[in-house]
Amino acid sequence: MLARSHPAAAELLEEARGDLLAFTEFPAQHWRQIWLTNPLERLNKEIKRRTHVVGTFPNPEALLRLTGHVLIEQHDEWDAAERRYFSEKSMKLLNRSPEKVMLTEHEAA
């Protein structure tokens, strides 16, 4: 249907099929977190807030230094947090074969 009305867009989507569906290689429990960009949006908002305070940077290295420190600080906070974006139980599913993951999903239902 899209190919008739927008052939260029349809071709682009077809070429990107593997990239667009890459999330399906992960366990179904991870799909929602993979789709959502909330943590990334919050991080970008924090970088914007901190750089806005400075206003004008004397050189590109100063900007890179500030954003690098914000990223390091955020990494340390995520590393020390009690709550994880992906639970330990769901991360164990990454090492299982697809057949075992499917069985686990059906057992959980």
N, C-alpha and C positions, 0 to 999 in steps of 0.2 A: 504494500500500500504506500509506504513512504517512498519507495523507489520511483513510483509514477509521478508523485507530486514534487519530490525533492531528491533527485537522483544523486547529487553530490553529497548530501547529508547521509543518505542511505549507504553510499560507498564508504564514506568515512567511518560510519558506525560498524560496518562489516569488517573493515580493516582493523578496527580497535576491539573487536569482539573478545579476544583473549585478555586484553588489559581490563576491559569493562567487567568481565566475569571472573577475574582472578580471585576475588573474595570467596568464590564457591569452593576453592581448594581447602579452605579452612573449615573447622567444625561449625555447624549451624549456630551454636551458641555465641560464636564470635562475630557473626555477620552484622549485628546491630552496632557493635562498637566500631567495626571497620567502616560502616556507612557514615556514622556520625563524625563530625569534625569539631564538636564542642570544645574538647581540650585544646586543639590547635587554634581555634578562634579566640579562646581565653588567653592563650599565650601571645598571640599576635596583638591582642588588645593591650596586654601588659607592656609589650615592647613599644607600642605606639604611645602609651601613656608616659613611659619613661623618656622616650626620645622627644616627645612634645615639650616636656619640662625644660630640656636643654635648649631646644629651639634650633640654633644653628651650630653645627659641628665644625671645628677648625679644620678637620681633614677626614677623609674616609676611614682612616685607621681608628679614629676616636669613635665613630659610629659603630664600627665593627667590634671594638673593645666593649662598648656598652651593651650592645645586643648579645655579644658572647657571654658576658657576665650574667645577663638576665637568663639566658638559656642554661647556664651552669647552675644558677640558683634554682631554677625550676626543676632541673634534673635532680638536684639534691632533695628538694621537697618531695618529688614523686618517689624517689628511692627510699626515703625515710617514712613515707606515709604508711599507716596501718592498712588502709583500703587500697586495693589494686584494681586497675582498669580491667584486667583479665584475671580471674581467680586462678589459684594454683590448680584446682581441679580441672578447669577448662583448658589450661595450658598443657596438662598431661595428655589431653586428647590429640595434641599435635604429633605425638610420637606413635600413635596407634595407626593401624591399617584402616582403610576406609570401611571395610566390613565390620571391624570392631566398633568404630565410631557409630555406624548405623545401628548396631545392636544396642549400644549404650543410649542412643537417642530414643529408641523404641522402648527401652526399659524405663526411661525417665518419664515417658508420656503416660 
